[in-house]
Amino acid sequence: MAAAIDRTVQLADSGALLVPESQPIALEKCSEAVYLAEGAEHGGKSLLVLEP
């Protein structure tokens, strides 16, 4: 497992593996996150933010 993680990090660092940017979205706006994820040009992933 450690070797796989190390290789993944190496690929990301070299630019061979592209990691999309993410967009934090408050849990209260969960429907917006789903809308963005289903869009044709959604870009990065939405991250639901849980705040107290």
Phi and psi restraints in degrees (value plus and minus 20) as a CYANA .aco file:
   2 ALA   PHI     -82.0   -42.0
   2 ALA   PSI     -57.6   -17.6
   3 ALA   PHI     -86.0   -46.0
   3 ALA   PSI     -59.0   -19.0
   4 ALA   PHI     -86.4   -46.4
   4 ALA   PSI     -61.3   -21.3
   5 ILE   PHI     -85.4   -45.4
   5 ILE   PSI     -63.3   -23.3
   6 ASP   PHI     -80.9   -40.9
   6 ASP   PSI     -64.5   -24.5
   7 ARG   PHI     -84.3   -44.3
   7 ARG   PSI     -60.4   -20.4
   8 THR   PHI     -82.0   -42.0
   8 THR   PSI     -63.6   -23.6
   9 VAL   PHI     -83.4   -43.4
   9 VAL   PSI     -62.0   -22.0
  10 GLN   PHI     -80.2   -40.2
  10 GLN   PSI     -63.9   -23.9
  11 LEU   PHI     -84.1   -44.1
  11 LEU   PSI     -61.2   -21.2
  12 ALA   PHI     -85.6   -45.6
  12 ALA   PSI     -62.8   -22.8
  13 ASP   PHI     -84.3   -44.3
  13 ASP   PSI     -55.0   -15.0
  14 SER   PHI     -99.8   -59.8
  14 SER   PSI     -32.9     7.1
  15 GLY   PHI      72.0   112.0
  15 GLY   PSI     -23.6    16.4
  16 ALA   PHI     -91.2   -51.2
  16 ALA   PSI     -45.8    -5.8
  17 LEU   PHI    -139.9   -99.9
  17 LEU   PSI     100.5   140.5
  18 LEU   PHI    -115.2   -75.2
  18 LEU   PSI     107.7   147.7
  19 VAL   PHI    -124.2   -84.2
  19 VAL   PSI      93.2   133.2
  20 PRO   PHI     -87.0   -47.0
  20 PRO   PSI     128.8   168.8
  21 GLU   PHI     -89.1   -49.1
  21 GLU   PSI     135.7   175.7
  22 SER   PHI    -135.6   -95.6
  22 SER   PSI     144.2   184.2
  23 GLN   PHI    -147.5  -107.5
  23 GLN   PSI      94.2   134.2
  24 PRO   PHI     -91.5   -51.5
  24 PRO   PSI     114.5   154.5
  25 ILE   PHI    -154.2  -114.2
  25 ILE   PSI     112.3   152.3
  26 ALA   PHI     -82.0   -42.0
  26 ALA   PSI     125.3   165.3
  27 LEU   PHI     -75.2   -35.2
  27 LEU   PSI     -53.1   -13.1
  28 GLU   PHI     -82.8   -42.8
  28 GLU   PSI     -40.5    -0.5
  29 LYS   PHI    -126.8   -86.8
  29 LYS   PSI      14.7    54.7
  30 CYS   PHI     -75.9   -35.9
  30 CYS   PSI     -59.7   -19.7
  31 SER   PHI     -83.4   -43.4
  31 SER   PSI     -52.8   -12.8
  32 GLU   PHI     -86.6   -46.6
  32 GLU   PSI     -59.3   -19.3
  33 ALA   PHI     -82.6   -42.6
  33 ALA   PSI     -61.6   -21.6
  34 VAL   PHI     -85.3   -45.3
  34 VAL   PSI     -63.8   -23.8
  35 TYR   PHI     -78.6   -38.6
  35 TYR   PSI     -65.9   -25.9
  36 LEU   PHI     -85.5   -45.5
  36 LEU   PSI     -58.9   -18.9
  37 ALA   PHI     -87.5   -47.5
  37 ALA   PSI     -51.7   -11.7
  38 GLU   PHI    -106.7   -66.7
  38 GLU   PSI     -29.7    10.3
  39 GLY   PHI     -89.3   -49.3
  39 GLY   PSI     130.8   170.8
  40 ALA   PHI     -83.2   -43.2
  40 ALA   PSI     -54.5   -14.5
  41 GLU   PHI    -137.8   -97.8
  41 GLU   PSI      30.6    70.6
  42 HIS   PHI     -92.1   -52.1
  42 HIS   PSI     -38.1     1.9
  43 GLY   PHI      49.7    89.7
  43 GLY   PSI    -142.6  -102.6
  44 GLY   PHI     -98.2   -58.2
  44 GLY   PSI     157.2   197.2
  45 LYS   PHI    -105.6   -65.6
  45 LYS   PSI     130.8   170.8
  46 SER   PHI    -109.2   -69.2
  46 SER   PSI     115.7   155.7
  47 LEU   PHI    -132.4   -92.4
  47 LEU   PSI     100.2   140.2
  48 LEU   PHI     -95.5   -55.5
  48 LEU   PSI     109.3   149.3
  49 VAL   PHI    -122.8   -82.8
  49 VAL   PSI     102.8   142.8
  50 LEU   PHI    -121.7   -81.7
  50 LEU   PSI      94.1   134.1
  51 GLU   PHI    -140.9  -100.9
  51 GLU   PSI     123.0   163.0
